[in-house]
Amino acid sequence: MYRRLHKVSGRPFVASLLRETLPRRVYNMVKAFQDYYPDQFAYCYGCGRLNEHGLQIKSYWQGDESTCTFTPRPYHIAIPGYVYGGLIASLIDCHATGTAAAAAYRAEGRPMDSQPALRFLTASLHVDYLKPTPLGVLLELRARVQEIKGRKVVVAVDLSAQGQVTARGQVVCVQIPEGMVLENAG
Amino acid sequence: MYRRLHKVSGRPFVASLLRETLPRRVYNMVKAFQDYYPDQFAYCYGCGRLNEHGLQIKSYWQGDESTCTFTPRPYHIAIPGYVYGGLIASLIDCHATGTAAAAAYRAEGRPMDSQPALRFLTASLHVDYLKPTPLGVLLELRARVQEIKGRKVVVAVDLSAQGQVTARGQVVCVQIPEGMVLENAG
């Protein structure tokens, strides 16, 4: 049941339906990392729930790994039949920064809706494209935290299609410095 | 004049106007690397001139470096006021693969509209985000070929905003294997 809800909740409509109709305690069980971001951090093109043009990815713990699923749109093409590498980089990037935030809360032993809010940006992104990723199927991302040290979290991500790992990423995430969000922007 | 045309031709409408109205010999002087891609390679979300949903970036030689300019859309946000890192990775990726193709033609001493067509995919992508990239201004990318060996071209890319380098990438590009384009896809 959890697994099923978590899969469909990647779609904005279903996510909002769940948020509005489920009792708070039950909804908290299916909330994604990104659903906890404070509003001013929720406009990211890759993972912001408030960016209506964006990808709106959703990430969840599954034991010590975090997972995320995404079906590229028909126009996310590299060459016909295969997924655009920039989209793959974007998915890996945002799934990693979300995982970094969730891991930082875990490391502090507190829930993601507690204060102060923790949010991470990317310091460096590396992606190895191991084989072409077919377009038209669900992609699955699995991330593992490799290191947490101070404000830095290093996350490794595998991206799979039809059970085969097609891309592998490593993302160095750093906690957003205070005062970096422009008050009058966005 | 060349510089001015090259800047505006990043916009699809102007590019198509130029293509349709300029004499062939003059148009060839302002054609971008991506304008030479054969149709089946021109659907890439980042750089395909035939992908109407895509970024449609345009790259040009400027001496031994290649250049590309792009103004992110208002929704290409990381946090309000700053450009989304996945977009930056996408721009670096596609400018690098375009540069790799152009460099391979140069190395063979033949023009980009000669046969066989050369087109490159990304084997690995590395991006260091040096500082936040402001949203709402023109971004400039400059690429240098670091290595050409067999079917592999390594390209380094700097991305700047308002004269400051904000991100630095290295892309390992490989020539697309024959037979990789699915005949019935796309």
Interface residues (C-beta under 8 A of the other chain):
Chain A: Q40 F41 Y43 C44 Y45 G46 G48 N51 E52 H53 G54 R73 Y75 H76 I77 A78 I79 P80 G81 Y84 G85 G86 L87 A89 S90 L91 D93 C94 R119 L121 T122 A123 S124 L125 H126 V127 D128 Y129 P132 L135 I176 M180 V181 L182 A185 G186
Chain B: Q40 F41 Y43 C44 Y45 G46 G48 N51 E52 H53 G54 R73 Y75 H76 I77 A78 I79 P80 G81 Y84 G85 G86 L87 A89 S90 L91 D93 C94 R119 L121 T122 A123 S124 L125 H126 V127 D128 Y129 P132 L135 I176 M180 V181 L182 A185 G186
